[in-house]
Amino acid sequence: MESISIHIDDVSKTYANGEGISNISLSVKRGELVGLIGPDGAGKTTILRIITTLLLADKGMAMVEGFDCHKQYKNVRRIIGYMPGRFSLYQDLTVEENLKFFATIFGTTIEENYELIRPIYSQIEPFKNRRAGALSGGMKQKLALSCSLIHKPSVLILDEPTTGVDAVSRREFWEMLKGIKEKDIAILVSTPYMDEASLCDRVALMQDGKIMQIGTPAHITSQFAHTLYSVKSENMYAILKSLRTYPLVHSVFPFGQKLHLTLKTGDAADAKHFLQTQGFEEVTIEQIVPNIEDCFMELMSSKKTEV
Amino acid sequence: MRMLLIILQKEFKQIFRNKVMLPIIFVMPIVQMTILVYAATMEIKNIDLLIVDQDLSATSRGISSHFQGSPFFNTEISQMSAKDAYGKLESDEADLILFIPANMEHDLYRNGNAVMQITANAINGMVAGIGTSIVSQTIMQYNRNLVLNYLKVPDTRGIQHQISTTYRYWYNPYLDSKSFMVPGILTILVTAIGLFLSGFNLVREKELGTIEQINVTPIKKYAFLAGKLIPFMVIALFDLTLGLLFGKLLFDVPIVGNILVMYTMAIAYLLVVLSLGLLLSTISSTQQQVLFTAFFFMIVFMLMSGLFTPTESMPNWAQDVNKINPIAHFMRAMRMILLKGSTMNDVLSEFFILMGTGIVLMSTAIWRYKKAS
């Protein structure tokens, strides 16, 4: 228990329009990177805003390092690093001025905690006299990360840090998070990208304000109940339409250049036979290992049939 | 303390890097003082007077000549018909028409009584009223001289019973409307600068999302809000000084009172204005909302404040509203201090009302500003 840094228990929050989150429980250990994964509107930001003391929960408890996010918000604000989804630094101040400003309001200096931010800040230091508004997307992100780490927080909260960032910067960013994690900082990050799930220690799959499943990426994919096939052919759209009429099909989704298919009963040979009767000759069907996105789609569709 | 300093430093940097804000701070006082003071003049000048002289006698010419060269009138004398003259009134070429009918002189000397007519375009009631009264006064004056000349003896009939009044205009002996307008324009200047700059600032942080990052920090509420007030207090006082300097140089407005008393009042007044701006900022979510609400308050309070018209002639309910109108209090205090030389004691009630309003607004703004939702 001692190493648990963020702990939320049965937290609910409903907005005026009826949306919100319900009965969320989650914990993050020190030195652990946990990802909240789900589409827009799943409630990821709401959870993060409750932990960062910006939003009060209707019920339930959120704790950071033993401090209550509601009653002891002052203590929480001192030890938390937050990077909002939108770039929230002063665009009309320079890189260095932004960093200095945030260092000072946390009662520290750049020099004091330079070691922690060095791997990140050193990359943008050559531009330290440039206004933040004139930085490229990737550099803005590095500056925002530096500013949220300048007071050596024990918890780092990131709201969709890689949304709208190019593929190379995204990979770099996850590398940086790995480095930060090693300093024994608990990291909670939200993302709409399923492919980033494998980079987290644990992930929570979210949909409609609820956590559908939580665990290590390997654990979640091992829980996949069906045998997964990938279908490849020339005329993907016609095959997709045709497979949706096949009674043995449990689910079929387009996935990049291929279709991912699960069956209620039977195996690949049955499906291939069916497609041949439908006039599709050139079809390859092979069994593959499911990834997080397959699990997410599966959870989503099973939830829909429940309702 | 160190926190407050870095916040102030940040705010000033942002203000001086803002390409729109900076020109406004420097240009607005100059433009307002040079243009508005002239434009807002209360003096009646250049009234278009059309004299329709159908008599063409020595007397009628004598009367007409009295209006030529008068600073109040642009006089045109003609013999056109009444119908044409009304046409001139209609097409706005004349503000006032003086009809001198044919046989006016004849009637005057024969019957001892003659009639003339003044017709005024009363769309602008002030021009019509003042113009008409100047015209009739001038004619009466002429009439008196006429009697004097005609009888060749002083008109003794009235002298014993005549009450004569002399007058003196205190505090503004030459009735210079600029002396009256400059303190008023200065008030408007300080109000606009204070209200809009402080109102826009906090809401801008909301719009840009920077407030999100700030709210997660252990920044002290008072330090953050002080950082939002102090810079604009400094800027508004700077603009007041600049405006006053221009008033002195351009119009030679009297500065009779103690300048420190004026600054004390200005600080009390700015407390009100800046708190109102901050309050609007906390309850709005976009700069547009702030702009419209601030504009609404400013127009209402400004027109009721007595900038152009004396508050004493407003209806009672308006005078009651003016008891809480900060612009009215500050403007009155400014005029009293600058023109009359009033001391702190004389403006004490204004001072306390402003301070009271300021404290109420400020507390509401602080209470309304919450870091969490």
Interface residues (C-beta under 8 A of the other chain):
Chain A: T52 T53 L54 L55 L56 Y73 K74 R77 R78 I80 Y82 P84 R86 F87 S88 L89 Y90 Q91 D92 L93 E97 K100 F101 F102 T104 I105 F106 G107 R131 C147
Chain B: R2 M3 I6 I7 K10 K13 Q14 R17 N18 L208 G209 T210 I211 E212 Q213 N215 V216 T217 P218 I219 K371 A372 S373
